[in-house]
């Protein structure tokens, strides 16, 4: 799990702790954590692309592909979406985390 520009905006401790508590082997736990990371990543990319003007989307995607860890991505988004984009991403991520937690507890009841 590499560092991504939005990592400081997401708290997934409850989810990773839950996955760690499962009786699955470490490989399965790793796959589950990777799936959570993939869901979060796709949600952030989709959210940002919805907010960015079409003419700025390619540059964002190139930066994300080449340097996903670069804090300058946030600066780019602040310049081309609005200065409070970090708060918007954080709020969206809270919603995604709540959805994942809800899905995990639904699966536990089955």
N, C-alpha and C positions, 0 to 999 in steps of 0.2 A: 504494500500500500504506500504509494508515493505521496509526497506533499503536493497539495493543490492550492491554488490561490485563495480559495474560500474555506479552507480547513478551520480557520479561526472563527468562522461563523456558524459552525455546526457542532452540536454536542450529541454524540451517539453512544455515550458510555453505557446507558441502560441497555441498548441493543447489543453491544459487544459483550457486556457482562452476561446478558441472557444467553447469547450464543456460547460463551465460554462455559456456562453452567450445564449445557446439554451433555448427554452421555455419548454423543457422536465422537468419532475419532478426530484427531487434529486436522486431518486433511479435509473432512467434511465441514468442520468449523471454519477453516480457512476459506473454503468455497462459499459458505454462507456470508462471511464477513465481506468477501469480494463482491458478492451479489448486492449487499447493502450499499457498498461503495459505488457500484455501477448505477444503482437506482438513484442515489443521491446525485451523482455526476450528471446523469442524463437529465434529471430534474433541473439542475442549475443551468446547464447549457440551454435547455429549452426555454427556461425563464428569461435568461439573458438575451437570447435571440429574439424573443417576443418583444423585448424592450428596445433593443438596438435598431437604429435605422438600417435598412437593407444595405446601404452603401458602406456601413461600418462592420458588418457581420463577418466578412472574409478576413479582415485584419484581426478581429477578435479570435476567430477560429485558428488562424495561423499562429498567433501568440500562444493560445492554449495548447496547440499541438507541439510547438517548439519548446515552450518554457511554461509548463502548467503551474509551476511553483512561484512564478514571478509576481511579486506584489504590484508591479506596474500594470498588470491586467486590471486591477481594481481602479487604479488611476485612470486608465483608458475608459473604463465604464463610467466613472464619475464625470469625465469630460464629455462623453457622448450619449449618456442616458440622463443622469442627473446626480448631483452631489450626494444624495442619500441612498444610492443604489445598494450599498453594503447593508443598510438596515432592511431594505426590501428583500434582499437575498436571504438574510438571516431569518426574517419572518416566514418567507417561503420554505426555508429549510426546516423550521420548527413544524410547519404543517406536514411536510414530507416525513419527518421523524415520527410524528404522531400517527400518521397513516401506517408506517412500517410497524410501530409498536402495536397498533390495533390489529393489523394482519397477523402478527406473531401470536397474539393472544387468541385470535379466532382459530388459528391452526392448532393451538394447544387444546382447544375444546373438542376437536374432531377425534 
